[in-house]
Amino acid sequence: MSQYESYPKGPDGQQNPYGQPNPYDPSAYGSPASAGTVARPPSVALAVKLIFGAVALSVVSAVIALLTIDDQVRAQAETAGVDPDTVRTIALVTVLVVVVLTVVIFTVLALLINRGKNWARIVYTILGALSVLSLGTSFNGEVIAASLVVEIVQALLTIGAIVLLFRDEARPFFASR
């Protein structure tokens, strides 16, 4: 019996004369990615899908706004006594900037929520609650039925996502990250 037979063997079958785990074997030290992590619960996966659905509806809402912008611009321009082309340009730029920012922010939050970032869940809850509370405030006098339906469905998706993100089964997922 040689002096090295009492030392532990590495996964490659080689003797380690120093008595320590093989430094090239990641299982010898444990995987930091698997230490203390909790699998994504179905409620979080569904909440992320609802968030993406609400984001898609914000794009639909923007398209409806862009299609009906001429009527709204004409009414606003007559009331204010300004050039309709100027009002239309300002309205188009505003709608496009707001929709792009909304899509980017809520998409990033959804992806971070999907990865278990608790701060993203909180930020989404605050922004989502503000968007639900502002339901209907974008209409001034004339209510476009399609826009109202889209906003109501979007608000319901947002409320559903928030409720799912704070279910008991979701808490350990966010606490472990």
Sequence and secondary structure as in RCSB ss.txt:
>XXXX:A:sequence
MSQYESYPKGPDGQQNPYGQPNPYDPSAYGSPASAGTVARPPSVALAVKLIFGAVALSVVSAVIALLTIDDQVRA
QAETAGVDPDTVRTIALVTVLVVVVLTVVIFTVLALLINRGKNWARIVYTILGALSVLSLGTSFNGEVIAASLVV
EIVQALLTIGAIVLLFRDEARPFFASR
>XXXX:A:secstr
  TTTTS B TTS B TTSS  TT GGGT  TTTTT     HHHHHHHHHHHHHHHHHHHHHHHHHHTHHHHHHH
HHHHHTS HHHHHHHHHHHHHHHHHHHHHHHHHHHHHHHTT HHHHHHHHHHHHHHHHTTTTT  S   HHHHHH
HHHHHHHHHHHHHHHTSTTTHHHHHT 
